[in-house]
């Protein structure tokens, strides 16, 4: 009897297992691996479970929680040999059912799609979508939405295909229902998201997820699409991989050739040159003026020197000239109006013109005010930038024009919380143009005005009795200004744009009539409310006094507890050589005999040069120097150090150097060449904050710093700079100072580890990168504190300095005491 009971139990287990095998099999199946091409080409892929639609039977999906809307996405699969540009059509039938499976509504959708061009990675074509276990070409996805608000009793939706026509072989489907969250649910859901999920959700915003307001977070989360699977036992399904991380395929034969960039005597063409090489400049005059076409070229580079200028006469048909250009910004001014083009000589089909940049500006004129909506800043302060341009409406502007406007800041009930008058002198722009009238100099350079907004301001109105164009921008006061060094300093680097400093505002769809203009009895034609501007990158402005070496440079010291060290770095082109810098300039000496010239313009007394040695080993060694017959012997130790030399007068000297080891030997008071070095006193930036007191004044004063990273190539350092004045000017002002800044400095392989910390035996430095700091007129004159701290990344050394352009006398004081 016991054996019979066990047999019955075993039989029952087999029956249950056989019954549950099909529905539960998918739970234990291992998903197919990602296609091999993804790993081979280091790509990323997003996988999605899809269900294959039958042609005869229905595939039924439940409606979850009385969803207000459904979204149906389909991907057609075709024969891999199918042509790319041939339309592929299929018909999708659907029915909406109630809880008893009775039809409520039915219909069909005819979808048309094509096989997309492949992506390109390392020259290899990659399908945009693919299956691991199916050799199919997957067409571009198609979708449609089903509104359920009018049929709240809908409980199911079922789908099927009408018979497919070759080369189509199947159609995969995904069904999503819309889930709506309350404000409380959205707040809880946001806190549960990972940082990567928050960044992915807010990638359409112009600032990071940490700065999203509560309403913006609610907008992102209140409507979410959730997937739903079909009913039934083991429906036919697969894994569809969508490839990411590859470039879109562009057929060069289908690319339109740019007609060129308009330039003329009153409009410069600015051409970023990203890589060094031979380029062909082509110019097509717009009119036959009887002039021989000539181009004035001004080449601005990263080197701290006056731009190279030359005039070029064109020849050939079409008119052109070949030039060898290094990375920089080429400013071209033709002697007559025409169209510019440029391309590498080795790639004549590839124009090197920059992508056109356009900006929509809003009209301000008698009877028409520009209105901009502002977000209240109760929790975070907000600042405003307003750009105003004179606009001639198709007529050239005078050589100088005074513009005037009035602004009003309004609160939610319409009350005025601030008002003022804006005035500036502007000149016709040599860089920007109204896109529709580029040959006419009817647009001025922008005059910028800055204000710190009252927290209750929600609306800005700008009015004027002159025709002007306006753009308004805001930024949260707690958002640090981010700069990638040196990428963001130069317009020709070709890198992706960094975080914007200011965020543009769009006015309402209808402009507001000016409040101080009486209504007219006769209707006037509607004025143009905006203009599209063609804008270009602006070349960096460099003070001619600085370029000529006429300035006073002084290093500033931080708090007493700061850790300082002498550093030695190779000179680069951005270091301007001046006689006053000779004590800090070092030039190599060779082993053996050589003639050395000690340079000290205007100095007749003896000097005491120094010799710096740099070695790989730390063992003791012997150094013998014979200068003009005098012998000096030293017993030294260490990888690097300094040795004082006997007093020498300026002029030529015979120097014989004899060392018992190999190394680099450097002597100062000598004008350096490309192998020279510069010595500075720097302060370590790591755990402790460096605080520098600055006396801000209005005399052309410039302050800035250089950061010398201790990191390896590619290792970024983020330096935070905080400026603390005693007071702030609420505005309006025409200059702006970012009080909180982040500088990301990343040394390249050529820059890392080229310098030395003389007071440390092992530390190596990268080339110094500039940290540019402007103290604008919005800060009152007087004491200002500038703080440097290391937010992340490799530590380094800071040299903070003040520069006064022009000639400045050095004063020396002494005290004479009686007996």
C-alpha positions in Angstrom: 0.0 0.0 0.0 2.9 2.4 0.8 4.5 1.6 -2.5 1.2 2.4 -4.4 0.9 5.8 -2.5 4.5 6.7 -3.6 3.7 5.8 -7.2 0.6 7.9 -7.2 2.5 10.9 -5.7 5.2 10.5 -8.3 2.6 10.4 -11.1 1.0 13.5 -9.7 4.3 15.3 -9.7 5.0 14.3 -13.3 1.5 15.6 -14.4 2.0 18.9 -12.7 5.5 19.4 -14.1 4.3 18.6 -17.6 1.5 21.1 -17.2 3.6 23.9 -15.9 6.7 23.3 -18.1 5.6 25.6 -21.0 4.5 28.6 -19.0 7.4 28.4 -16.6 10.1 27.6 -19.2 10.8 31.2 -20.1 11.6 32.0 -16.4 14.6 29.6 -16.4 15.9 30.4 -19.9 19.2 32.3 -20.0 18.8 35.3 -22.3 20.8 35.2 -25.5 24.2 36.8 -25.2 24.9 40.2 -26.8 26.0 40.0 -30.5 29.7 39.4 -30.9 30.1 42.7 -32.9 29.3 44.7 -29.7 32.3 43.3 -27.9 34.6 43.3 -30.8 34.0 47.0 -31.6 33.6 48.1 -27.9 30.0 49.3 -28.5 27.1 49.6 -26.2 23.6 48.1 -26.7 20.2 48.4 -25.1 18.3 45.1 -25.0 14.5 44.9 -25.1 12.2 41.9 -25.0 9.9 41.8 -28.1 7.1 39.5 -29.1 6.5 38.3 -32.6 3.0 39.0 -34.0 1.1 36.0 -35.5 -0.7 36.4 -38.8 -3.8 34.3 -37.9 -4.1 34.3 -34.2 -4.4 37.2 -31.8 -1.7 38.3 -29.3 -3.5 39.7 -26.2 -2.1 42.2 -23.7 -3.8 43.2 -20.5 -4.5 46.9 -19.6 -2.9 47.7 -16.3 -4.6 49.9 -13.7 -7.0 51.5 -16.2 -4.2 53.2 -18.1 -5.3 56.3 -20.0 -3.1 55.6 -23.0 -1.2 52.7 -24.7 1.8 52.9 -27.0 2.5 50.1 -29.5 6.0 49.9 -31.0 6.8 47.6 -33.9 10.0 46.5 -35.7 9.7 44.7 -39.0 12.3 42.0 -39.8 13.3 41.5 -43.5 15.5 39.3 -45.6 19.1 40.5 -45.1 19.5 40.9 -48.9 16.6 43.4 -49.1 17.4 46.9 -50.5 17.9 49.7 -48.1 15.7 52.4 -49.6 12.7 50.3 -50.7 9.5 51.0 -48.7 8.3 48.1 -46.5 4.6 48.1 -45.6 2.6 45.9 -43.2 -0.9 46.1 -41.7 -1.5 45.8 -38.0 -5.0 44.9 -36.8 -6.1 45.7 -33.2 -9.2 45.2 -31.0 -10.0 46.7 -27.6 -11.9 44.3 -25.2 -13.7 44.7 -22.0 -13.3 42.5 -18.9 -15.6 39.8 -20.5 -13.4 39.8 -23.7 -16.2 41.5 -25.7 -15.0 43.9 -28.4 -15.4 47.6 -27.7 -13.5 49.0 -30.6 -11.4 47.7 -33.6 -9.2 49.2 -36.2 -6.0 48.8 -38.2 -2.8 50.7 -38.9 -0.8 50.5 -42.1 2.9 51.1 -41.2 5.5 52.0 -43.7 9.2 51.7 -42.9 12.6 51.3 -44.5 15.8 49.5 -43.6 18.1 52.2 -42.1 21.6 52.9 -43.2 24.1 51.1 -40.9 26.1 52.9 -38.2 29.9 53.2 -38.6 32.5 52.2 -35.9 36.2 52.2 -36.8 35.2 52.0 -40.5 33.0 48.9 -39.9 29.3 49.1 -40.8 27.1 48.0 -37.9 23.3 47.4 -38.0 21.3 49.8 -35.8 19.1 46.9 -34.5 19.8 43.2 -34.6 18.9 39.9 -33.0 21.5 37.4 -31.8 19.7 34.3 -32.9 18.0 35.6 -36.1 19.7 36.5 -39.4 17.3 39.4 -40.2 17.7 43.0 -41.3 15.6 45.0 -38.8 13.8 48.0 -40.1 13.4 51.3 -38.4 10.8 51.2 -35.5 7.2 52.5 -36.0 4.7 53.4 -33.3 1.2 54.5 -32.6 -0.7 55.5 -29.5 -4.2 54.3 -28.5 -6.2 56.7 -26.4 -8.4 54.9 -23.8 -10.0 57.9 -22.0 -13.3 57.4 -24.0 -13.3 53.7 -23.2 -12.5 53.4 -19.5 -13.9 49.8 -19.4 -11.1 48.6 -21.7 -9.4 45.6 -20.1 -7.4 44.1 -23.0 -5.9 45.0 -26.3 -5.2 42.3 -28.9 -3.0 42.5 -32.0 -2.4 40.5 -35.2 -0.8 40.9 -38.6 -2.3 40.7 -42.0 -0.2 38.4 -44.2 3.2 39.8 -44.9 4.7 40.4 -48.3 8.4 39.5 -49.1 11.0 40.6 -48.2 9.3 41.0 -44.8 9.6 37.9 -42.6 8.2 38.9 -39.2 7.1 41.9 -37.1 8.1 42.3 -33.4 6.0 44.3 -31.0 6.3 46.0 -27.7 3.4 47.4 -25.7 3.6 50.1 -23.1 1.0 51.6 -20.8 1.1 55.2 -19.5 1.6 55.4 -15.7 0.9 58.7 -14.0 2.3 59.5 -10.6 1.1 62.0 -8.0 3.5 64.6 -6.7 4.3 62.6 -3.6 4.9 59.4 -5.6 7.2 61.3 -8.0 9.2 62.8 -5.0 9.7 59.3 -3.5 10.5 57.8 -6.9 13.1 60.5 -7.6 15.0 59.7 -4.4 15.1 56.0 -5.3 16.7 56.6 -8.7 20.5 56.1 -9.1 22.6 59.0 -10.3 22.9 57.4 -13.7 19.1 57.1 -14.0 18.7 60.8 -12.9 21.2 61.9 -15.5 19.5 59.9 -18.2 16.1 61.3 -17.4 17.3 64.9 -17.3 19.6 64.7 -20.3 17.2 67.1 -22.1 17.8 69.8 -19.4 20.7 72.3 -19.8 21.9 71.9 -16.2 22.6 68.8 -14.0 19.9 66.9 -12.1 20.9 68.4 -8.8 19.6 71.8 -9.9 16.2 70.6 -11.1 13.3 72.3 -9.3 10.6 70.2 -7.7 8.2 71.0 -10.6 10.8 69.9 -13.2 11.4 66.6 -11.4 7.6 66.1 -11.3 7.4 66.8 -15.0 10.0 64.2 -15.7 8.4 61.5 -13.6 4.6 62.1 -13.6 4.2 60.3 -16.9 6.2 57.1 -17.4 5.8 54.3 -20.0 5.8 50.9 -18.4 6.1 47.7 -20.5 3.5 45.0 -20.4 3.8 41.4 -21.6 1.1 39.3 -23.5 -1.2 36.7 -22.0 -0.8 33.0 -23.0 1.7 30.3 -22.6 5.1 30.9 -24.0 4.4 33.5 -26.8 7.0 33.7 -29.5 9.6 36.2 -28.3 13.2 37.4 -28.8 15.8 40.0 -27.6 16.2 43.0 -29.8 19.5 44.9 -29.4 19.7 48.6 -30.2 23.3 49.6 -30.9 24.8 52.7 -29.3 28.3 54.3 -29.4 28.8 54.4 -33.2 28.6 57.2 -35.7 25.8 57.7 -38.1 26.5 56.8 -41.7 26.7 59.8 -44.0 26.9 59.3 -47.8 29.4 61.9 -49.0 27.7 62.0 -52.4 24.5 63.2 -50.7 26.1 65.9 -48.6 25.2 69.4 -49.9 28.3 71.6 -50.6 28.2 74.7 -48.5 27.9 77.8 -50.7 30.5 79.5 -48.5 30.8 82.2 -45.8 30.0 85.8 -46.6 32.9 88.2 -45.9 33.8 91.7 -47.1 35.6 94.8 -46.1 33.1 95.4 -43.2 32.5 91.7 -42.3 35.3 89.4 -41.3 35.2 85.7 -41.9 36.5 83.6 -38.9 37.8 80.2 -39.8 38.8 77.8 -37.0 41.8 75.7 -38.0 41.8 72.5 -35.9 44.8 70.6 -37.4 48.0 71.8 -39.0 48.4 71.3 -42.7 48.0 72.8 -46.2 44.7 74.5 -46.9 43.2 76.0 -50.0 41.3 79.3 -49.5 38.8 80.1 -52.2 37.0 83.4 -52.7 34.2 84.2 -55.1 33.4 87.9 -55.5 29.7 88.9 -55.4 30.1 91.8 -57.8 32.5 92.8 -60.6 34.0 95.9 -59.0 37.1 95.9 -61.2 39.3 95.2 -58.1 41.9 92.5 -58.0 40.6 90.2 -55.2 42.9 90.3 -52.2 42.6 88.7 -48.7 44.0 90.1 -45.5 44.8 87.2 -43.2 45.3 87.4 -39.4 46.3 84.1 -37.8 45.5 83.9 -34.0 47.1 81.0 -32.2 47.6 79.8 -28.6 51.0 81.4 -28.6 51.2 84.6 -26.5 52.4 86.8 -29.4 51.1 89.3 -31.9 49.0 87.5 -34.6 50.8 86.9 -37.9 49.3 89.1 -40.6 49.8 89.0 -44.4 48.0 90.0 -47.6 47.3 87.3 -50.2 46.6 87.8 -53.9 44.4 85.2 -55.4 44.8 83.4 -58.7 43.3 80.7 -60.8 39.8 79.7 -61.6 38.0 79.7 -59.2 40.2 82.3 -57.3 42.1 80.6 -54.6 45.4 80.4 -52.6 47.2 77.7 -50.8 48.3 78.3 -47.2 50.2 76.3 -44.6 48.2 76.9 -41.4 48.7 75.8 -37.8 45.9 75.3 -35.2 44.2 78.6 -34.4 41.7 81.1 -35.7 42.2 82.5 -39.2 40.6 86.0 -39.5 40.0 86.8 -43.2 39.1 90.3 -44.4 38.6 90.5 -48.2 38.9 93.8 -50.1 35.4 93.3 -51.7 32.2 91.4 -50.8 32.2 87.7 -51.6 31.9 84.1 -50.4 34.7 82.3 -48.6 35.4 78.6 -48.6 38.4 76.6 -47.2 39.4 72.9 -47.3 42.4 70.7 -46.7 44.5 70.3 -49.9 44.5 66.5 -49.4 40.7 66.4 -49.0 39.3 68.8 -51.6 35.8 67.5 -51.3 35.7 68.2 -47.5 34.9 71.8 -46.7 36.6 73.0 -43.4 34.1 75.9 -42.9 32.6 75.9 -39.4 29.0 74.9 -39.0 26.8 78.0 -39.2 25.7 79.3 -35.8 22.4 81.1 -35.6 20.7 83.1 -32.8 17.2 84.5 -32.8 17.0 88.0 -31.3 13.8 89.8 -30.4 12.7 93.2 -31.6 12.4 96.2 -29.3 11.1 99.3 -31.0 8.6 102.2 -30.6 5.3 100.6 -29.7 6.7 97.1 -29.2 8.4 95.9 -26.0 10.2 92.6 -25.6 8.8 90.5 -22.7 10.7 87.7 -21.0 9.3 85.3 -18.4 11.5 84.8 -15.3 11.4 81.9 -12.9 11.0 83.1 -9.2 14.2 82.7 -7.2 12.9 82.1 -3.7 15.3 79.4 -2.8 18.2 80.2 -5.1 19.2 83.7 -6.3 19.1 84.4 -10.0 21.1 86.8 -12.2 20.1 88.3 -15.5 22.1 89.2 -18.6 20.5 91.4 -21.3 22.2 91.8 -24.7 21.1 94.8 -26.8 22.1 95.5 -30.4 21.3 98.4 -32.7 19.5 97.2 -35.8 19.3 99.3 -39.0 16.5 97.2 -40.7 18.5 96.8 -43.9 20.3 100.2 -43.8 24.0 100.4 -42.7 24.6 101.7 -39.2 26.8 104.8 -38.5 30.3 104.2 -37.4 29.2 104.8 -33.8 25.8 104.8 -32.3 24.3 105.5 -28.9 21.5 103.1 -27.9 19.1 103.6 -25.0 16.4 101.4 -23.5 14.3 101.0 -20.4 13.7 97.9 -18.4 11.0 97.0 -15.9 10.9 94.0 -13.5 7.4 92.9 -12.5 6.1 90.6 -9.8 3.3 88.1 -10.2 0.5 90.6 -9.6 1.9 93.0 -12.1 3.6 95.5 -9.7 7.0 97.0 -10.6 9.8 95.8 -8.3 12.6 97.5 -10.2 13.1 99.7 -13.2 16.0 101.5 -14.9 17.5 103.0 -17.9 20.2 101.3 -20.1 22.6 103.2 -22.3 25.7 102.2 -24.3 27.8 103.2 -27.3 28.0 100.5 -30.0 29.7 100.1 -33.3 28.7 98.1 -36.4 29.6 94.4 -36.0 32.5 93.2 -38.1 31.6 89.6 -37.1 27.8 89.1 -36.7 25.1 89.8 -39.3 21.3 89.5 -39.7 21.0 86.2 -41.6 18.8 87.7 -44.3 20.9 90.8 -44.9 24.5 89.6 -44.5 26.0 92.0 -47.1 24.6 95.0 -45.1 26.3 96.2 -41.9 22.9 96.9 -40.2 23.8 95.1 -36.9 25.9 96.3 -34.0 28.0 94.3 -31.6 26.0 93.5 -28.5 26.1 95.7 -25.4 25.6 93.5 -22.3 23.9 94.6 -19.1 23.9 92.5 -15.9 21.5 92.5 -12.9 21.0 90.5 -9.8 17.2 89.8 -9.8 14.9 90.4 -6.9 13.4 87.1 -5.8 9.9 88.3 -6.5 10.6 89.2 -10.1 8.7 87.0 -12.6 8.7 89.2 -15.8 11.1 91.4 -17.6 9.9 94.1 -20.1 12.4 96.0 -22.3 11.3 99.0 -24.3 13.0 101.6 -26.4 12.3 104.5 -28.8 15.0 103.0 -31.1 14.9 99.8 -33.2 16.9 97.3 -31.2 17.3 93.6 -30.9 17.4 91.9 -27.5 18.4 88.6 -26.0 17.9 87.8 -22.3 19.7 85.1 -20.3 19.6 84.0 -16.7 21.8 81.8 -14.4 21.3 80.5 -10.9 23.7 82.1 -8.5 24.7 78.8 -6.9 25.7 77.2 -10.2 29.5 77.3 -10.5 30.9 78.5 -13.8 32.7 75.6 -15.4 35.7 75.9 -17.6 37.7 73.1 -19.3 41.3 74.3 -19.5 42.5 75.1 -22.0 39.8 73.8 -24.4 37.2 76.5 -23.6 39.7 79.3 -24.0 40.1 78.7 -27.8 37.3 78.6 -30.4 39.3 76.4 -32.8 39.8 73.3 -30.6 36.9 71.4 -32.2 35.8 69.8 -29.0 32.2 69.5 -27.9 30.8 72.6 -26.3 31.0 72.8 -22.6 28.4 73.9 -20.1 27.0 77.3 -21.1 27.6 80.2 -18.7 24.1 81.7 -19.3 20.8 80.1 -20.3 18.8 81.9 -22.9 15.2 83.0 -22.3 12.4 82.8 -24.9 9.7 85.5 -24.8 6.0 84.5 -25.0 4.6 83.9 -28.5 3.1 87.4 -28.5 5.1 90.5 -27.8 3.7 93.2 -25.5 2.9 96.8 -26.7 5.1 99.4 -25.1 3.3 100.9 -22.0 4.3 104.5 -22.8 3.0 104.7 -26.3 -0.5 106.0 -27.0 -2.7 103.8 -29.2 -3.1 104.7 -32.8 -6.5 105.2 -34.4 -5.4 103.5 -37.6 -4.2 99.9 -37.6 -0.5 99.6 -38.4 1.0 96.6 -40.0 2.3 93.9 -37.6 6.0 94.5 -37.0 8.7 91.8 -37.2 9.1 90.5 -33.7 12.4 88.7 -34.2 15.4 88.4 -36.5 17.7 85.4 -37.0 21.4 86.4 -36.6 24.4 84.6 -38.1 27.1 84.7 -35.4 30.7 83.6 -35.4 33.4 82.8 -32.8 35.2 85.9 -31.6 39.0 86.0 -31.6 40.6 86.4 -28.1 41.5 89.9 -27.2 45.1 90.5 -26.2 46.4 93.7 -24.7 49.2 95.2 -26.9 51.0 96.3 -23.8 51.2 92.7 -22.6 52.3 91.5 -26.1 55.1 94.1 -26.1 56.3 93.0 -22.7 55.4 96.3 -21.1 53.8 95.3 -17.8 54.5 94.7 -14.2 54.1 91.1 -13.0 54.0 90.2 -9.3 53.3 86.9 -7.6 50.9 87.1 -4.7 51.3 85.1 -1.5 48.5 83.2 0.3 48.0 82.7 4.0 51.1 82.1 6.2 50.3 78.4 6.7 50.4 77.6 2.9 53.0 75.0 1.8 55.3 76.6 -0.8 58.0 75.1 -3.0 60.2 76.3 -5.9 59.2 74.7 -9.2 61.1 74.5 -12.5 59.2 74.1 -15.8 60.2 74.2 -19.5 59.4 77.5 -21.2 56.6 77.6 -23.8 55.5 80.1 -26.3 52.9 81.6 -23.9 55.6 82.8 -21.6 56.7 86.3 -22.6 60.5 86.9 -22.1 61.4 90.1 -20.4 64.6 91.5 -19.0 63.1 91.6 -15.5 62.6 87.9 -15.6 66.2 87.0 -16.2 66.8 85.8 -12.6 64.1 83.2 -13.2 65.2 82.1 -16.7 67.5 79.1 -16.9 69.4 77.9 -19.9 71.3 74.5 -20.2 75.1 74.2 -19.9 77.0 71.5 -21.6 79.8 69.4 -20.1 83.1 70.8 -21.2 84.1 74.3 -22.3 81.7 76.9 -23.6 81.1 80.7 -23.9 78.3 82.0 -21.7 76.8 85.4 -21.9 75.3 86.8 -18.6 72.5 89.1 -19.6 71.3 92.0 -17.3 70.3 95.0 -19.4 71.0 98.3 -17.5 73.0 96.5 -14.7 76.7 97.3 -14.3 77.3 95.7 -10.9 78.2 92.0 -10.4 75.5 89.4 -10.3 75.4 86.1 -8.4 74.0 83.4 -10.9 72.8 80.1 -9.8 73.2 76.6 -11.2 70.4 74.0 -11.0 71.2 70.3 -11.5 68.7 67.6 -12.5 69.6 63.9 -12.3 68.0 60.5 -12.3 70.1 59.1 -9.5 70.4 60.3 -5.9 74.0 59.1 -5.2 76.7 61.6 -4.2 78.7 63.2 -7.1 81.4 65.7 -7.7 80.9 69.0 -9.7 83.8 71.2 -10.8 83.2 74.6 -12.4 86.0 76.8 -13.9 84.7 80.3 -14.7 87.2 82.7 -16.3 90.0 80.7 -14.8 88.6 80.5 -11.3 87.8 77.0 -10.1 84.8 76.1 -7.8 84.4 72.5 -6.6 81.3 71.0 -5.0 80.5 67.6 -3.4 76.7 67.2 -3.9 74.0 64.7 -3.4 70.4 64.2 -4.6 68.4 64.1 -7.8 68.0 67.9 -8.0 69.2 71.0 -6.3 70.8 74.5 -6.6 74.4 75.7 -6.3 75.4 79.4 -5.9 78.1 80.6 -8.3 80.7 83.3 -7.8 79.7 86.9 -8.6 79.9 87.7 -12.3 79.6 90.9 -14.3 77.3 91.1 -17.3 78.9 90.0 -20.5 80.8 87.0 -22.0 82.5 84.4 -19.8 84.4 81.2 -20.3 82.8 78.4 -18.4 84.1 74.8 -18.1 81.8 72.3 -16.4 83.1 68.9 -15.3 80.8 66.5 -13.4 81.3 62.9 -12.3 77.8 61.9 -13.4 75.4 62.7 -16.2 72.5 65.1 -15.8 71.0 68.4 -16.9 72.8 71.6 -15.8 71.0 74.9 -15.9 72.3 78.5 -15.3 70.2 81.6 -14.9 70.7 85.2 -16.1 70.7 83.9 -19.7 68.0 84.5 -22.3 66.5 81.0 -22.8 65.6 79.3 -26.1 63.2 76.4 -26.7 65.3 74.3 -24.2 65.1 76.9 -21.4 63.4 76.7 -18.1 61.4 79.0 -15.8 61.6 79.0 -12.0 58.7 80.1 -9.9 57.7 80.0 -6.2 54.4 78.0 -6.1 52.1 76.8 -3.4 50.7 73.2 -3.1 47.0 72.7 -3.7 45.8 69.5 -2.1 43.8 69.2 1.1 44.2 72.8 2.3 42.5 75.8 0.7 44.7 78.6 -0.5 43.5 82.1 0.3 44.8 85.2 -1.4 44.0 88.8 -0.5 43.6 91.1 -3.5 43.3 94.8 -3.6 40.9 95.3 -6.5 41.2 98.6 -8.4 40.3 100.1 -11.7 43.6 100.6 -13.4 43.7 97.8 -15.9 44.6 95.3 -13.2 44.6 91.7 -14.2 44.7 88.7 -11.9 45.1 85.0 -12.8 46.9 81.8 -11.9 48.6 78.8 -13.3 48.0 75.3 -12.1 50.8 72.8 -12.4 49.4 69.3 -12.1 51.2 66.5 -10.4 49.0 64.0 -12.2 49.7 61.7 -15.1 48.6 62.3 -18.7 44.8 62.3 -18.9 44.3 62.6 -15.1 41.9 65.5 -14.6 42.1 68.0 -11.7 39.1 70.1 -10.8 40.1 73.4 -9.1 37.4 75.4 -7.4 37.9 79.2 -7.2 35.7 81.3 -4.9 35.7 85.1 -5.0 34.5 86.9 -1.9 34.1 90.7 -2.2 33.1 93.0 0.7 29.9 94.0 -1.3 28.1 93.4 -4.5 26.8 95.9 -7.0 23.1 94.9 -7.8 23.4 96.4 -11.3 22.8 97.1 -14.0 26.5 96.8 -14.8 28.3 96.1 -18.1 30.7 93.6 -16.6 30.1 90.4 -14.7 32.2 88.4 -12.3 31.5 84.7 -11.7 32.0 84.3 -7.9 32.1 80.5 -8.0 34.1 78.7 -10.7 35.3 75.2 -11.5 38.3 74.7 -13.7 38.9 71.2 -15.1 42.6 70.8 -16.0 43.7 67.7 -17.8 47.4 67.4 -18.9 48.1 65.7 -22.2 50.9 63.1 -22.8 53.2 65.9 -24.1 52.5 68.1 -21.0 52.6 65.7 -18.1 55.7 65.2 -16.0 57.9 67.8 -17.8 58.7 70.0 -14.8 60.3 69.6 -11.4 59.6 70.5 -7.8 63.1 71.6 -6.7 62.3 71.2 -3.0 61.1 67.6 -3.6 63.4 64.9 -4.9 60.8 62.9 -6.8 57.7 65.1 -7.8 57.3 65.9 -11.4 55.0 68.6 -12.8 52.9 69.2 -15.9 53.1 72.4 -17.9 51.2 75.1 -16.2 47.7 75.7 -17.5 46.1 79.2 -17.1 43.3 79.9 -14.8 41.8 83.2 -16.0 40.0 85.3 -13.5 38.3 88.5 -14.3 37.3 91.0 -11.6 34.6 93.1 -13.3 33.2 96.5 -12.5 30.2 94.8 -10.8 32.6 94.3 -7.8 33.4 97.5 -5.9 37.1 98.5 -5.5 38.7 97.4 -2.3 39.6 94.1 -0.6 38.7 90.9 -2.3 39.5 87.3 -1.2 40.3 84.7 -3.9 40.3 81.1 -2.6 41.6 78.0 -4.4 40.6 74.5 -3.4 41.0 71.1 -5.0 37.6 69.6 -5.6 38.7 66.4 -7.2 41.6 64.7 -9.1 45.3 65.0 -8.9 47.0 67.7 -6.6 49.3 70.3 -8.0 50.9 73.7 -7.4 49.4 77.2 -7.9 51.1 80.4 -8.9 48.7 83.3 -8.4 49.8 86.6 -9.8 48.8 90.2 -10.6 49.6 92.0 -13.8 49.5 95.7 -14.5 49.8 96.6 -18.2 52.0 99.5 -19.2 55.2 100.9 -17.8 55.4 101.0 -14.0 58.3 102.3 -11.9 59.7 100.0 -9.2 60.2 101.8 -5.9 62.8 100.8 -3.4 63.0 102.1 0.1 65.8 102.3 2.6 66.4 103.7 6.0 69.4 105.8 7.1 70.1 105.9 10.8 72.4 108.2 12.6 75.1 107.1 15.0 
